[in-house]
Amino acid sequence: MNNMNQMMKQVKKMQQQMMKAQEELENKTVEGTAGGGVVTVTVSGHKKLLDIAIKPEAVDPDDVEMLQDLVLTAVNDALVKAEELANKDMGKFTGGMNIPGLF
């Protein structure tokens, strides 16, 4: 019975650590870029788009499609980095297992 109590304490401690790591992800950010840095986006560790910066040289009224592509590429780059950040931070608790809905 003592082993069961010890195990439950360990599980509770791990849950608290996971919750803290989830909260910390919200405060971490990653950047995605495109076009050599003419478009930069910032995303939180929870994959929330926080900022888009577009340098003037990226704006060509005759080529709006290019700007759209640059923004799309930068956002996708940032989202991939945010996913990698979450997997890195939370993976230490799951032993590398991908648990759907956890993060």
C-alpha positions in Angstrom: 0.0 0.0 0.0 2.9 2.3 0.7 4.1 1.9 -2.9 0.7 3.0 -4.2 0.8 6.1 -2.0 4.3 6.9 -3.3 3.2 6.3 -6.9 0.2 8.6 -6.5 2.4 11.4 -5.1 4.7 11.0 -8.0 1.8 11.2 -10.5 0.5 14.3 -8.8 3.9 15.9 -8.9 4.3 15.1 -12.6 0.8 16.6 -13.3 1.8 19.8 -11.5 5.0 20.0 -13.5 3.1 19.4 -16.8 0.6 22.2 -15.9 3.5 24.6 -15.2 5.2 23.7 -18.4 1.9 24.3 -20.3 1.6 27.7 -18.7 5.3 28.6 -19.5 4.6 27.7 -23.2 2.2 30.6 -23.4 5.0 33.0 -22.5 7.5 31.6 -24.9 7.6 32.8 -28.5 9.1 31.7 -31.8 9.5 33.7 -35.0 9.0 32.5 -38.6 10.4 34.4 -41.5 10.1 34.5 -45.3 11.7 36.4 -48.1 15.0 36.8 -46.3 13.4 38.4 -43.4 11.1 40.9 -45.2 8.1 39.2 -43.5 8.4 38.1 -39.8 5.7 36.6 -37.7 5.7 35.8 -34.0 3.8 32.9 -32.5 3.3 31.9 -28.9 4.2 28.4 -27.6 0.4 27.7 -27.7 0.4 28.5 -31.5 -1.3 31.9 -31.2 -0.3 34.4 -33.8 1.0 37.4 -31.9 2.6 39.7 -34.5 3.2 40.2 -38.2 6.0 42.5 -39.4 6.3 43.4 -43.0 9.1 45.5 -44.3 8.2 48.2 -46.9 10.2 46.5 -49.6 7.9 43.5 -49.5 5.0 45.6 -50.6 4.5 45.8 -54.3 1.0 46.8 -55.4 1.6 45.0 -58.7 2.4 41.7 -57.0 0.1 41.2 -54.0 0.2 37.5 -54.5 3.9 37.5 -53.6 3.2 39.3 -50.3 0.4 36.8 -49.5 2.8 33.9 -50.2 5.5 35.5 -48.0 3.0 35.9 -45.1 1.7 32.4 -45.5 5.3 30.9 -45.6 6.3 32.9 -42.5 3.2 31.9 -40.5 3.7 28.2 -41.4 7.4 28.5 -40.5 6.5 29.9 -37.0 3.8 27.3 -36.4 6.2 24.5 -37.1 8.7 26.0 -34.7 6.0 26.4 -32.1 5.0 22.8 -32.5 8.7 21.8 -32.1 9.0 23.9 -29.0 5.9 22.3 -27.4 7.1 18.8 -28.3 10.5 19.6 -26.7 9.1 21.1 -23.6 6.3 18.6 -23.0 8.2 15.6 -24.4 10.2 15.3 -21.2 7.0 14.3 -19.4 5.6 11.9 -22.0 8.8 10.2 -22.8 8.4 11.2 -26.5 4.9 9.7 -26.8 2.5 11.9 -28.7 -0.6 12.0 -26.5 -3.4 13.6 -28.5 -5.0 16.6 -26.8 -2.2 17.0 -24.3 -0.5 19.9 -26.0 
